[in-house]
Every structure is written in C-alpha cells, then in structure tokens.
Amino acid sequence: MSNNKLAICIGLIRKLPIRKLEQNINAITNLIYDEDELLNTFLQKIDAPLQVCSDDIKGDFIISEYNRDGDSYR
C-alpha cells in the first residue's frame, strides 16, 4: 500500500464539503475498491458522523462496523 495514496485520499476528504461527506466517502471508496489494504486503512482513518437507524423490531441503534454482519446491522 502506498502511504502517498492514503494521504491523497484523506486530504481529498478534508477539502470536500462536509455536508456531502457520505457521498464523498462512497466515491473515493469506489475509486480504491480494488486495493483492499488501502481501502481498509482509509475507512479506519476517516471520521464520519454516527448514523442512527430506526427499526420497529429492534428499536433505534447506531450503524457502525462493529455491529455489521454482512450487508445488515445487528
């Protein structure tokens, strides 16, 4: 993995508008999708606001990588 690529991705996120943070993260991850180590490191380094999901069965819960199981959240 190139530290230069990681620095570029993080620098790009810092310069793009915060109100479109989720869209920007998705766009950058689509660009680096093939580089697993870079993708994982990038996702660990960025700070994204917490997302809360409401479910009739489970109630309200925070969507995060820690409670993710495949494509769904526990």
N, CA, C, O and CB atoms as a CASP TS submission, in Angstrom:
PFRMAT TS
TARGET T0000
AUTHOR 0000-0000-0000
METHOD Language model
MODEL 1
PARENT N/A
ATOM      1  N   MET     1       0.846  -1.184   0.000  1.00  0.00           N
ATOM      2  CA  MET     1       0.000   0.000   0.000  1.00  0.00           C
ATOM      3  C   MET     1       0.886   1.239   0.000  1.00  0.00           C
ATOM      4  O   MET     1       1.924   1.278   0.660  1.00  0.00           O
ATOM      5  CB  MET     1      -0.960   0.002   1.222  1.00  0.00           C
ATOM      6  N   SER     2       0.481   2.195  -0.711  1.00  0.00           N
ATOM      7  CA  SER     2       1.227   3.434  -0.799  1.00  0.00           C
ATOM      8  C   SER     2       0.682   4.453   0.197  1.00  0.00           C
ATOM      9  O   SER     2      -0.501   4.792   0.179  1.00  0.00           O
ATOM     10  CB  SER     2       1.174   3.992  -2.223  1.00  0.00           C
ATOM     11  N   ASN     3       1.569   4.933   1.064  1.00  0.00           N
ATOM     12  CA  ASN     3       1.162   5.974   2.016  1.00  0.00           C
ATOM     13  C   ASN     3       0.782   7.250   1.294  1.00  0.00           C
ATOM     14  O   ASN     3      -0.030   8.031   1.790  1.00  0.00           O
ATOM     15  CB  ASN     3       2.281   6.258   3.018  1.00  0.00           C
ATOM     16  N   ASN     4       1.371   7.466   0.115  1.00  0.00           N
ATOM     17  CA  ASN     4       1.057   8.645  -0.675  1.00  0.00           C
ATOM     18  C   ASN     4      -0.404   8.622  -1.129  1.00  0.00           C
ATOM     19  O   ASN     4      -1.085   9.645  -1.072  1.00  0.00           O
ATOM     20  CB  ASN     4       1.991   8.738  -1.887  1.00  0.00           C
ATOM     21  N   LYS     5      -0.890   7.460  -1.579  1.00  0.00           N
ATOM     22  CA  LYS     5      -2.285   7.333  -1.996  1.00  0.00           C
ATOM     23  C   LYS     5      -3.229   7.570  -0.818  1.00  0.00           C
ATOM     24  O   LYS     5      -4.263   8.224  -0.957  1.00  0.00           O
ATOM     25  CB  LYS     5      -2.537   5.945  -2.607  1.00  0.00           C
ATOM     26  N   LEU     6      -2.858   7.031   0.337  1.00  0.00           N
ATOM     27  CA  LEU     6      -3.677   7.225   1.532  1.00  0.00           C
ATOM     28  C   LEU     6      -3.729   8.701   1.908  1.00  0.00           C
ATOM     29  O   LEU     6      -4.797   9.222   2.230  1.00  0.00           O
ATOM     30  CB  LEU     6      -3.129   6.395   2.707  1.00  0.00           C
ATOM     31  N   ALA     7      -2.598   9.367   1.868  1.00  0.00           N
ATOM     32  CA  ALA     7      -2.546  10.797   2.193  1.00  0.00           C
ATOM     33  C   ALA     7      -3.396  11.609   1.213  1.00  0.00           C
ATOM     34  O   ALA     7      -4.061  12.566   1.610  1.00  0.00           O
ATOM     35  CB  ALA     7      -1.086  11.302   2.176  1.00  0.00           C
ATOM     36  N   ILE     8      -3.374  11.232  -0.046  1.00  0.00           N
ATOM     37  CA  ILE     8      -4.172  11.933  -1.052  1.00  0.00           C
ATOM     38  C   ILE     8      -5.659  11.749  -0.772  1.00  0.00           C
ATOM     39  O   ILE     8      -6.421  12.714  -0.820  1.00  0.00           O
ATOM     40  CB  ILE     8      -3.829  11.429  -2.469  1.00  0.00           C
ATOM     41  N   CYS     9      -6.078  10.520  -0.479  1.00  0.00           N
ATOM     42  CA  CYS     9      -7.495  10.245  -0.192  1.00  0.00           C
ATOM     43  C   CYS     9      -7.976  11.007   1.037  1.00  0.00           C
ATOM     44  O   CYS     9      -9.061  11.589   1.019  1.00  0.00           O
ATOM     45  CB  CYS     9      -7.717   8.742   0.013  1.00  0.00           C
ATOM     46  N   ILE    10      -7.188  11.011   2.093  1.00  0.00           N
ATOM     47  CA  ILE    10      -7.570  11.719   3.321  1.00  0.00           C
ATOM     48  C   ILE    10      -7.569  13.224   3.079  1.00  0.00           C
ATOM     49  O   ILE    10      -8.457  13.925   3.565  1.00  0.00           O
ATOM     50  CB  ILE    10      -6.611  11.360   4.485  1.00  0.00           C
ATOM     51  N   GLY    11      -6.594  13.727   2.344  1.00  0.00           N
ATOM     52  CA  GLY    11      -6.560  15.151   2.016  1.00  0.00           C
ATOM     53  C   GLY    11      -7.763  15.573   1.194  1.00  0.00           C
ATOM     54  O   GLY    11      -8.296  16.668   1.372  1.00  0.00           O
ATOM     55  N   LEU    12      -8.182  14.707   0.302  1.00  0.00           N
ATOM     56  CA  LEU    12      -9.348  14.993  -0.526  1.00  0.00           C
ATOM     57  C   LEU    12     -10.614  15.086   0.323  1.00  0.00           C
ATOM     58  O   LEU    12     -11.429  15.989   0.130  1.00  0.00           O
ATOM     59  CB  LEU    12      -9.512  13.918  -1.604  1.00  0.00           C
ATOM     60  N   ILE    13     -10.778  14.163   1.252  1.00  0.00           N
ATOM     61  CA  ILE    13     -11.952  14.195   2.145  1.00  0.00           C
ATOM     62  C   ILE    13     -11.967  15.481   2.957  1.00  0.00           C
ATOM     63  O   ILE    13     -13.030  16.063   3.171  1.00  0.00           O
ATOM     64  CB  ILE    13     -11.956  12.969   3.095  1.00  0.00           C
ATOM     65  N   ARG    14     -10.817  15.927   3.405  1.00  0.00           N
ATOM     66  CA  ARG    14     -10.742  17.156   4.212  1.00  0.00           C
ATOM     67  C   ARG    14     -11.115  18.397   3.410  1.00  0.00           C
ATOM     68  O   ARG    14     -11.615  19.369   3.976  1.00  0.00           O
ATOM     69  CB  ARG    14      -9.339  17.322   4.782  1.00  0.00           C
ATOM     70  N   LYS    15     -10.880  18.378   2.110  1.00  0.00           N
ATOM     71  CA  LYS    15     -11.133  19.560   1.279  1.00  0.00           C
ATOM     72  C   LYS    15     -12.542  19.600   0.700  1.00  0.00           C
ATOM     73  O   LYS    15     -13.019  20.665   0.308  1.00  0.00           O
ATOM     74  CB  LYS    15     -10.136  19.612   0.155  1.00  0.00           C
ATOM     75  N   LEU    16     -13.208  18.459   0.643  1.00  0.00           N
ATOM     76  CA  LEU    16     -14.559  18.405   0.073  1.00  0.00           C
ATOM     77  C   LEU    16     -15.593  18.843   1.117  1.00  0.00           C
ATOM     78  O   LEU    16     -15.325  18.760   2.315  1.00  0.00           O
ATOM     79  CB  LEU    16     -14.880  16.973  -0.438  1.00  0.00           C
ATOM     80  N   PRO    17     -16.760  19.304   0.683  1.00  0.00           N
ATOM     81  CA  PRO    17     -17.780  19.804   1.618  1.00  0.00           C
ATOM     82  C   PRO    17     -18.256  18.729   2.598  1.00  0.00           C
ATOM     83  O   PRO    17     -18.520  17.592   2.207  1.00  0.00           O
ATOM     84  CB  PRO    17     -18.973  20.346   0.841  1.00  0.00           C
ATOM     85  N   ILE    18     -18.359  19.103   3.866  1.00  0.00           N
ATOM     86  CA  ILE    18     -18.764  18.174   4.916  1.00  0.00           C
ATOM     87  C   ILE    18     -20.214  17.727   4.748  1.00  0.00           C
ATOM     88  O   ILE    18     -20.570  16.620   5.153  1.00  0.00           O
ATOM     89  CB  ILE    18     -18.575  18.816   6.283  1.00  0.00           C
ATOM     90  N   ARG    19     -21.050  18.575   4.155  1.00  0.00           N
ATOM     91  CA  ARG    19     -22.463  18.214   4.012  1.00  0.00           C
ATOM     92  C   ARG    19     -22.668  17.063   3.034  1.00  0.00           C
ATOM     93  O   ARG    19     -23.734  16.447   3.012  1.00  0.00           O
ATOM     94  CB  ARG    19     -23.265  19.420   3.555  1.00  0.00           C
ATOM     95  N   LYS    20     -21.658  16.773   2.232  1.00  0.00           N
ATOM     96  CA  LYS    20     -21.726  15.648   1.299  1.00  0.00           C
ATOM     97  C   LYS    20     -20.701  14.572   1.661  1.00  0.00           C
ATOM     98  O   LYS    20     -20.191  13.870   0.788  1.00  0.00           O
ATOM     99  CB  LYS    20     -21.496  16.135  -0.142  1.00  0.00           C
ATOM    100  N   LEU    21     -20.409  14.454   2.944  1.00  0.00           N
ATOM    101  CA  LEU    21     -19.367  13.546   3.407  1.00  0.00           C
ATOM    102  C   LEU    21     -19.637  12.101   2.992  1.00  0.00           C
ATOM    103  O   LEU    21     -18.739  11.425   2.490  1.00  0.00           O
ATOM    104  CB  LEU    21     -19.239  13.632   4.915  1.00  0.00           C
ATOM    105  N   GLU    22     -20.842  11.632   3.192  1.00  0.00           N
ATOM    106  CA  GLU    22     -21.157  10.242   2.864  1.00  0.00           C
ATOM    107  C   GLU    22     -20.988   9.976   1.363  1.00  0.00           C
ATOM    108  O   GLU    22     -20.441   8.944   0.974  1.00  0.00           O
ATOM    109  CB  GLU    22     -22.591   9.904   3.302  1.00  0.00           C
ATOM    110  N   GLN    23     -21.450  10.893   0.533  1.00  0.00           N
ATOM    111  CA  GLN    23     -21.294  10.739  -0.918  1.00  0.00           C
ATOM    112  C   GLN    23     -19.822  10.745  -1.308  1.00  0.00           C
ATOM    113  O   GLN    23     -19.398   9.963  -2.159  1.00  0.00           O
ATOM    114  CB  GLN    23     -22.041  11.857  -1.663  1.00  0.00           C
ATOM    115  N   ASN    24     -19.044  11.627  -0.687  1.00  0.00           N
ATOM    116  CA  ASN    24     -17.617  11.716  -0.999  1.00  0.00           C
ATOM    117  C   ASN    24     -16.865  10.457  -0.575  1.00  0.00           C
ATOM    118  O   ASN    24     -15.990   9.979  -1.298  1.00  0.00           O
ATOM    119  CB  ASN    24     -17.006  12.937  -0.321  1.00  0.00           C
ATOM    120  N   ILE    25     -17.204   9.922   0.592  1.00  0.00           N
ATOM    121  CA  ILE    25     -16.575   8.686   1.059  1.00  0.00           C
ATOM    122  C   ILE    25     -16.899   7.547   0.101  1.00  0.00           C
ATOM    123  O   ILE    25     -16.021   6.765  -0.262  1.00  0.00           O
ATOM    124  CB  ILE    25     -17.042   8.336   2.494  1.00  0.00           C
ATOM    125  N   ASN    26     -18.154   7.457  -0.306  1.00  0.00           N
ATOM    126  CA  ASN    26     -18.551   6.414  -1.252  1.00  0.00           C
ATOM    127  C   ASN    26     -17.808   6.552  -2.585  1.00  0.00           C
ATOM    128  O   ASN    26     -17.375   5.555  -3.163  1.00  0.00           O
ATOM    129  CB  ASN    26     -20.065   6.465  -1.489  1.00  0.00           C
ATOM    130  N   ALA    27     -17.665   7.771  -3.061  1.00  0.00           N
ATOM    131  CA  ALA    27     -16.972   7.996  -4.328  1.00  0.00           C
ATOM    132  C   ALA    27     -15.502   7.583  -4.239  1.00  0.00           C
ATOM    133  O   ALA    27     -14.984   6.931  -5.145  1.00  0.00           O
ATOM    134  CB  ALA    27     -17.079   9.469  -4.735  1.00  0.00           C
ATOM    135  N   ILE    28     -14.840   7.958  -3.161  1.00  0.00           N
ATOM    136  CA  ILE    28     -13.424   7.613  -3.006  1.00  0.00           C
ATOM    137  C   ILE    28     -13.256   6.111  -2.815  1.00  0.00           C
ATOM    138  O   ILE    28     -12.335   5.516  -3.375  1.00  0.00           O
ATOM    139  CB  ILE    28     -12.807   8.372  -1.815  1.00  0.00           C
ATOM    140  N   THR    29     -14.135   5.492  -2.031  1.00  0.00           N
ATOM    141  CA  THR    29     -14.017   4.037  -1.839  1.00  0.00           C
ATOM    142  C   THR    29     -14.265   3.286  -3.143  1.00  0.00           C
ATOM    143  O   THR    29     -13.689   2.219  -3.356  1.00  0.00           O
ATOM    144  CB  THR    29     -15.006   3.555  -0.764  1.00  0.00           C
ATOM    145  N   ASN    30     -15.105   3.821  -4.011  1.00  0.00           N
ATOM    146  CA  ASN    30     -15.304   3.191  -5.320  1.00  0.00           C
ATOM    147  C   ASN    30     -14.039   3.275  -6.165  1.00  0.00           C
ATOM    148  O   ASN    30     -13.754   2.368  -6.947  1.00  0.00           O
ATOM    149  CB  ASN    30     -16.475   3.850  -6.062  1.00  0.00           C
ATOM    150  N   LEU    31     -13.283   4.352  -6.016  1.00  0.00           N
ATOM    151  CA  LEU    31     -12.044   4.511  -6.777  1.00  0.00           C
ATOM    152  C   LEU    31     -10.939   3.572  -6.292  1.00  0.00           C
ATOM    153  O   LEU    31     -10.130   3.105  -7.094  1.00  0.00           O
ATOM    154  CB  LEU    31     -11.566   5.950  -6.690  1.00  0.00           C
ATOM    155  N   ILE    32     -10.899   3.294  -4.995  1.00  0.00           N
ATOM    156  CA  ILE    32      -9.817   2.479  -4.438  1.00  0.00           C
ATOM    157  C   ILE    32     -10.296   1.082  -4.044  1.00  0.00           C
ATOM    158  O   ILE    32      -9.616   0.385  -3.292  1.00  0.00           O
ATOM    159  CB  ILE    32      -9.209   3.175  -3.228  1.00  0.00           C
ATOM    160  N   TYR    33     -11.446   0.675  -4.540  1.00  0.00           N
ATOM    161  CA  TYR    33     -12.065  -0.595  -4.168  1.00  0.00           C
ATOM    162  C   TYR    33     -11.155  -1.805  -4.396  1.00  0.00           C
ATOM    163  O   TYR    33     -11.180  -2.746  -3.603  1.00  0.00           O
ATOM    164  CB  TYR    33     -13.341  -0.778  -4.944  1.00  0.00           C
ATOM    165  N   ASP    34     -10.375  -1.796  -5.433  1.00  0.00           N
ATOM    166  CA  ASP    34      -9.525  -2.942  -5.771  1.00  0.00           C
ATOM    167  C   ASP    34      -8.308  -3.092  -4.863  1.00  0.00           C
ATOM    168  O   ASP    34      -7.686  -4.154  -4.836  1.00  0.00           O
ATOM    169  CB  ASP    34      -9.064  -2.822  -7.191  1.00  0.00           C
ATOM    170  N   GLU    35      -7.969  -2.067  -4.137  1.00  0.00           N
ATOM    171  CA  GLU    35      -6.808  -2.117  -3.248  1.00  0.00           C
ATOM    172  C   GLU    35      -7.293  -2.302  -1.812  1.00  0.00           C
ATOM    173  O   GLU    35      -7.539  -1.329  -1.098  1.00  0.00           O
ATOM    174  CB  GLU    35      -5.939  -0.822  -3.380  1.00  0.00           C
ATOM    175  N   ASP    36      -7.425  -3.558  -1.400  1.00  0.00           N
ATOM    176  CA  ASP    36      -8.032  -3.898  -0.108  1.00  0.00           C
ATOM    177  C   ASP    36      -7.358  -3.224   1.083  1.00  0.00           C
ATOM    178  O   ASP    36      -8.034  -2.672   1.951  1.00  0.00           O
ATOM    179  CB  ASP    36      -7.998  -5.383   0.087  1.00  0.00           C
ATOM    180  N   GLU    37      -6.040  -3.269   1.124  1.00  0.00           N
ATOM    181  CA  GLU    37      -5.326  -2.698   2.271  1.00  0.00           C
ATOM    182  C   GLU    37      -5.515  -1.183   2.342  1.00  0.00           C
ATOM    183  O   GLU    37      -5.720  -0.629   3.422  1.00  0.00           O
ATOM    184  CB  GLU    37      -3.828  -3.038   2.190  1.00  0.00           C
ATOM    185  N   LEU    38      -5.447  -0.523   1.202  1.00  0.00           N
ATOM    186  CA  LEU    38      -5.660   0.929   1.148  1.00  0.00           C
ATOM    187  C   LEU    38      -7.084   1.272   1.549  1.00  0.00           C
ATOM    188  O   LEU    38      -7.303   2.219   2.305  1.00  0.00           O
ATOM    189  CB  LEU    38      -5.361   1.472  -0.263  1.00  0.00           C
ATOM    190  N   LEU    39      -8.054   0.516   1.053  1.00  0.00           N
ATOM    191  CA  LEU    39      -9.460   0.752   1.371  1.00  0.00           C
ATOM    192  C   LEU    39      -9.710   0.605   2.863  1.00  0.00           C
ATOM    193  O   LEU    39     -10.347   1.468   3.467  1.00  0.00           O
ATOM    194  CB  LEU    39     -10.356  -0.212   0.591  1.00  0.00           C
ATOM    195  N   ASN    40      -9.224  -0.461   3.464  1.00  0.00           N
ATOM    196  CA  ASN    40      -9.422  -0.678   4.902  1.00  0.00           C
ATOM    197  C   ASN    40      -8.762   0.404   5.744  1.00  0.00           C
ATOM    198  O   ASN    40      -9.354   0.892   6.707  1.00  0.00           O
ATOM    199  CB  ASN    40      -8.878  -2.036   5.304  1.00  0.00           C
ATOM    200  N   THR    41      -7.553   0.774   5.391  1.00  0.00           N
ATOM    201  CA  THR    41      -6.843   1.818   6.134  1.00  0.00           C
ATOM    202  C   THR    41      -7.556   3.159   5.997  1.00  0.00           C
ATOM    203  O   THR    41      -7.688   3.896   6.973  1.00  0.00           O
ATOM    204  CB  THR    41      -5.391   1.937   5.643  1.00  0.00           C
ATOM    205  N   PHE    42      -8.011   3.474   4.796  1.00  0.00           N
ATOM    206  CA  PHE    42      -8.737   4.725   4.557  1.00  0.00           C
ATOM    207  C   PHE    42     -10.005   4.784   5.413  1.00  0.00           C
ATOM    208  O   PHE    42     -10.276   5.803   6.049  1.00  0.00           O
ATOM    209  CB  PHE    42      -9.097   4.863   3.060  1.00  0.00           C
ATOM    210  N   LEU    43     -10.775   3.706   5.431  1.00  0.00           N
ATOM    211  CA  LEU    43     -12.016   3.695   6.204  1.00  0.00           C
ATOM    212  C   LEU    43     -11.762   3.769   7.706  1.00  0.00           C
ATOM    213  O   LEU    43     -12.598   4.287   8.446  1.00  0.00           O
ATOM    214  CB  LEU    43     -12.814   2.447   5.883  1.00  0.00           C
ATOM    215  N   GLN    44     -10.626   3.263   8.164  1.00  0.00           N
ATOM    216  CA  GLN    44     -10.279   3.348   9.578  1.00  0.00           C
ATOM    217  C   GLN    44      -9.832   4.755   9.970  1.00  0.00           C
ATOM    218  O   GLN    44     -10.050   5.178  11.105  1.00  0.00           O
ATOM    219  CB  GLN    44      -9.185   2.347   9.907  1.00  0.00           C
ATOM    220  N   LYS    45      -9.215   5.473   9.053  1.00  0.00           N
ATOM    221  CA  LYS    45      -8.639   6.784   9.359  1.00  0.00           C
ATOM    222  C   LYS    45      -9.637   7.933   9.318  1.00  0.00           C
ATOM    223  O   LYS    45      -9.426   8.945   9.985  1.00  0.00           O
ATOM    224  CB  LYS    45      -7.536   7.073   8.407  1.00  0.00           C
ATOM    225  N   ILE    46     -10.709   7.807   8.561  1.00  0.00           N
ATOM    226  CA  ILE    46     -11.640   8.930   8.429  1.00  0.00           C
ATOM    227  C   ILE    46     -12.660   8.898   9.561  1.00  0.00           C
ATOM    228  O   ILE    46     -13.050   7.835  10.045  1.00  0.00           O
ATOM    229  CB  ILE    46     -12.355   8.892   7.055  1.00  0.00           C
ATOM    230  N   ASP    47     -13.072  10.068   9.960  1.00  0.00           N
ATOM    231  CA  ASP    47     -14.104  10.207  10.986  1.00  0.00           C
ATOM    232  C   ASP    47     -15.404  10.588  10.300  1.00  0.00           C
ATOM    233  O   ASP    47     -15.501  11.637   9.663  1.00  0.00           O
ATOM    234  CB  ASP    47     -13.704  11.270  12.063  1.00  0.00           C
ATOM    235  N   ALA    48     -16.384   9.738  10.436  1.00  0.00           N
ATOM    236  CA  ALA    48     -17.693  10.019   9.848  1.00  0.00           C
ATOM    237  C   ALA    48     -18.705  10.145  10.980  1.00  0.00           C
ATOM    238  O   ALA    48     -18.592   9.448  11.988  1.00  0.00           O
ATOM    239  CB  ALA    48     -18.116   8.900   8.833  1.00  0.00           C
ATOM    240  N   PRO    49     -19.687  11.019  10.828  1.00  0.00           N
ATOM    241  CA  PRO    49     -20.704  11.151  11.863  1.00  0.00           C
ATOM    242  C   PRO    49     -21.468   9.844  12.044  1.00  0.00           C
ATOM    243  O   PRO    49     -21.628   9.064  11.105  1.00  0.00           O
ATOM    244  CB  PRO    49     -21.669  12.286  11.518  1.00  0.00           C
ATOM    245  N   LEU    50     -21.936   9.622  13.264  1.00  0.00           N
ATOM    246  CA  LEU    50     -22.697   8.415  13.547  1.00  0.00           C
ATOM    247  C   LEU    50     -24.034   8.456  12.824  1.00  0.00           C
ATOM    248  O   LEU    50     -24.645   9.515  12.678  1.00  0.00           O
ATOM    249  CB  LEU    50     -22.909   8.248  15.057  1.00  0.00           C
ATOM    250  N   GLN    51     -24.475   7.302  12.380  1.00  0.00           N
ATOM    251  CA  GLN    51     -25.779   7.190  11.747  1.00  0.00           C
ATOM    252  C   GLN    51     -26.669   6.339  12.643  1.00  0.00           C
ATOM    253  O   GLN    51     -26.254   5.282  13.119  1.00  0.00           O
ATOM    254  CB  GLN    51     -25.667   6.578  10.315  1.00  0.00           C
ATOM    255  N   VAL    52     -27.884   6.801  12.868  1.00  0.00           N
ATOM    256  CA  VAL    52     -28.838   6.079  13.691  1.00  0.00           C
ATOM    257  C   VAL    52     -29.923   5.522  12.782  1.00  0.00           C
ATOM    258  O   VAL    52     -30.446   6.221  11.914  1.00  0.00           O
ATOM    259  CB  VAL    52     -29.443   6.995  14.796  1.00  0.00           C
ATOM    260  N   CYS    53     -30.248   4.261  12.995  1.00  0.00           N
ATOM    261  CA  CYS    53     -31.291   3.607  12.211  1.00  0.00           C
ATOM    262  C   CYS    53     -32.440   3.263  13.145  1.00  0.00           C
ATOM    263  O   CYS    53     -32.219   2.819  14.271  1.00  0.00           O
ATOM    264  CB  CYS    53     -30.749   2.330  11.490  1.00  0.00           C
ATOM    265  N   SER    54     -33.653   3.466  12.684  1.00  0.00           N
ATOM    266  CA  SER    54     -34.847   3.113  13.454  1.00  0.00           C
ATOM    267  C   SER    54     -35.484   1.885  12.839  1.00  0.00           C
ATOM    268  O   SER    54     -35.701   1.815  11.629  1.00  0.00           O
ATOM    269  CB  SER    54     -35.858   4.290  13.501  1.00  0.00           C
ATOM    270  N   ASP    55     -35.777   0.928  13.685  1.00  0.00           N
ATOM    271  CA  ASP    55     -36.392  -0.316  13.242  1.00  0.00           C
ATOM    272  C   ASP    55     -37.529  -0.643  14.201  1.00  0.00           C
ATOM    273  O   ASP    55     -37.369  -0.510  15.414  1.00  0.00           O
ATOM    274  CB  ASP    55     -35.346  -1.484  13.180  1.00  0.00           C
ATOM    275  N   ASP    56     -38.671  -1.068  13.678  1.00  0.00           N
ATOM    276  CA  ASP    56     -39.816  -1.387  14.537  1.00  0.00           C
ATOM    277  C   ASP    56     -39.530  -2.536  15.485  1.00  0.00           C
ATOM    278  O   ASP    56     -40.031  -2.560  16.609  1.00  0.00           O
ATOM    279  CB  ASP    56     -41.019  -1.723  13.691  1.00  0.00           C
ATOM    280  N   ILE    57     -38.726  -3.487  15.036  1.00  0.00           N
ATOM    281  CA  ILE    57     -38.441  -4.668  15.850  1.00  0.00           C
ATOM    282  C   ILE    57     -37.299  -4.398  16.834  1.00  0.00           C
ATOM    283  O   ILE    57     -37.417  -4.701  18.021  1.00  0.00           O
ATOM    284  CB  ILE    57     -38.092  -5.862  14.949  1.00  0.00           C
ATOM    285  N   LYS    58     -36.208  -3.836  16.346  1.00  0.00           N
ATOM    286  CA  LYS    58     -35.003  -3.643  17.160  1.00  0.00           C
ATOM    287  C   LYS    58     -34.977  -2.311  17.892  1.00  0.00           C
ATOM    288  O   LYS    58     -34.239  -2.164  18.866  1.00  0.00           O
ATOM    289  CB  LYS    58     -33.783  -3.751  16.294  1.00  0.00           C
ATOM    290  N   GLY    59     -35.754  -1.349  17.454  1.00  0.00           N
ATOM    291  CA  GLY    59     -35.696  -0.006  18.026  1.00  0.00           C
ATOM    292  C   GLY    59     -34.622   0.809  17.336  1.00  0.00           C
ATOM    293  O   GLY    59     -34.247   0.508  16.203  1.00  0.00           O
ATOM    294  N   ASP    60     -34.127   1.826  17.995  1.00  0.00           N
ATOM    295  CA  ASP    60     -33.071   2.670  17.445  1.00  0.00           C
ATOM    296  C   ASP    60     -31.707   2.061  17.759  1.00  0.00           C
ATOM    297  O   ASP    60     -31.474   1.567  18.862  1.00  0.00           O
ATOM    298  CB  ASP    60     -33.169   4.108  18.007  1.00  0.00           C
ATOM    299  N   PHE    61     -30.812   2.105  16.776  1.00  0.00           N
ATOM    300  CA  PHE    61     -29.455   1.625  17.006  1.00  0.00           C
ATOM    301  C   PHE    61     -28.497   2.368  16.106  1.00  0.00           C
ATOM    302  O   PHE    61     -28.889   2.916  15.076  1.00  0.00           O
ATOM    303  CB  PHE    61     -29.354   0.110  16.768  1.00  0.00           C
ATOM    304  N   ILE    62     -27.232   2.383  16.503  1.00  0.00           N
ATOM    305  CA  ILE    62     -26.188   3.071  15.756  1.00  0.00           C
ATOM    306  C   ILE    62     -25.626   2.117  14.706  1.00  0.00           C
ATOM    307  O   ILE    62     -25.286   0.973  15.004  1.00  0.00           O
ATOM    308  CB  ILE    62     -25.063   3.583  16.704  1.00  0.00           C
ATOM    309  N   ILE    63     -25.537   2.607  13.484  1.00  0.00           N
ATOM    310  CA  ILE    63     -24.959   1.829  12.397  1.00  0.00           C
ATOM    311  C   ILE    63     -23.448   2.029  12.441  1.00  0.00           C
ATOM    312  O   ILE    63     -22.958   3.149  12.302  1.00  0.00           O
ATOM    313  CB  ILE    63     -25.556   2.250  11.003  1.00  0.00           C
ATOM    314  N   SER    64     -22.720   0.945  12.635  1.00  0.00           N
ATOM    315  CA  SER    64     -21.256   1.034  12.641  1.00  0.00           C
ATOM    316  C   SER    64     -20.673  -0.294  12.179  1.00  0.00           C
ATOM    317  O   SER    64     -21.385  -1.291  12.055  1.00  0.00           O
ATOM    318  CB  SER    64     -20.721   1.407  14.058  1.00  0.00           C
ATOM    319  N   GLU    65     -19.379  -0.292  11.930  1.00  0.00           N
ATOM    320  CA  GLU    65     -18.699  -1.510  11.509  1.00  0.00           C
ATOM    321  C   GLU    65     -18.702  -2.559  12.614  1.00  0.00           C
ATOM    322  O   GLU    65     -18.599  -3.752  12.329  1.00  0.00           O
ATOM    323  CB  GLU    65     -17.269  -1.196  11.090  1.00  0.00           C
ATOM    324  N   TYR    66     -18.818  -2.136  13.863  1.00  0.00           N
ATOM    325  CA  TYR    66     -18.773  -3.070  14.980  1.00  0.00           C
ATOM    326  C   TYR    66     -20.026  -3.922  15.081  1.00  0.00           C
ATOM    327  O   TYR    66     -19.968  -5.044  15.584  1.00  0.00           O
ATOM    328  CB  TYR    66     -18.570  -2.321  16.265  1.00  0.00           C
ATOM    329  N   ASN    67     -21.161  -3.412  14.611  1.00  0.00           N
ATOM    330  CA  ASN    67     -22.381  -4.212  14.674  1.00  0.00           C
ATOM    331  C   ASN    67     -22.870  -4.627  13.290  1.00  0.00           C
ATOM    332  O   ASN    67     -24.054  -4.907  13.098  1.00  0.00           O
ATOM    333  CB  ASN    67     -23.471  -3.440  15.391  1.00  0.00           C
ATOM    334  N   ARG    68     -21.962  -4.663  12.345  1.00  0.00           N
ATOM    335  CA  ARG    68     -22.301  -5.061  10.974  1.00  0.00           C
ATOM    336  C   ARG    68     -22.110  -6.563  10.796  1.00  0.00           C
ATOM    337  O   ARG    68     -21.125  -7.138  11.260  1.00  0.00           O
ATOM    338  CB  ARG    68     -21.439  -4.287   9.952  1.00  0.00           C
ATOM    339  N   ASP    69     -23.055  -7.177  10.124  1.00  0.00           N
ATOM    340  CA  ASP    69     -22.983  -8.603   9.817  1.00  0.00           C
ATOM    341  C   ASP    69     -23.336  -8.765   8.342  1.00  0.00           C
ATOM    342  O   ASP    69     -24.511  -8.875   7.989  1.00  0.00           O
ATOM    343  CB  ASP    69     -23.947  -9.451  10.741  1.00  0.00           C
ATOM    344  N   GLY    70     -22.318  -8.781   7.484  1.00  0.00           N
ATOM    345  CA  GLY    70     -22.562  -8.829   6.036  1.00  0.00           C
ATOM    346  C   GLY    70     -23.092  -7.488   5.566  1.00  0.00           C
ATOM    347  O   GLY    70     -22.437  -6.459   5.730  1.00  0.00           O
ATOM    348  N   ASP    71     -24.284  -7.505   4.979  1.00  0.00           N
ATOM    349  CA  ASP    71     -24.902  -6.279   4.492  1.00  0.00           C
ATOM    350  C   ASP    71     -25.923  -5.693   5.462  1.00  0.00           C
ATOM    351  O   ASP    71     -26.557  -4.684   5.155  1.00  0.00           O
ATOM    352  CB  ASP    71     -25.560  -6.537   3.174  1.00  0.00           C
ATOM    353  N   SER    72     -26.087  -6.314   6.624  1.00  0.00           N
ATOM    354  CA  SER    72     -27.069  -5.816   7.581  1.00  0.00           C
ATOM    355  C   SER    72     -26.386  -5.497   8.909  1.00  0.00           C
ATOM    356  O   SER    72     -25.222  -5.836   9.123  1.00  0.00           O
ATOM    357  CB  SER    72     -28.204  -6.846   7.789  1.00  0.00           C
ATOM    358  N   TYR    73     -27.118  -4.851   9.776  1.00  0.00           N
ATOM    359  CA  TYR    73     -26.596  -4.454  11.089  1.00  0.00           C
ATOM    360  C   TYR    73     -27.403  -5.129  12.178  1.00  0.00           C
ATOM    361  O   TYR    73     -28.608  -5.331  12.022  1.00  0.00           O
ATOM    362  CB  TYR    73     -26.630  -2.915  11.265  1.00  0.00           C
ATOM    363  N   ARG    74     -26.758  -5.480  13.274  1.00  0.00           N
ATOM    364  CA  ARG    74     -27.447  -6.152  14.377  1.00  0.00           C
ATOM    365  C   ARG    74     -27.874  -5.145  15.401  1.00  0.00           C
ATOM    366  O   ARG    74     -28.473  -5.509  16.413  1.00  0.00           O
ATOM    367  CB  ARG    74     -26.560  -7.214  15.022  1.00  0.00           C
TER
END
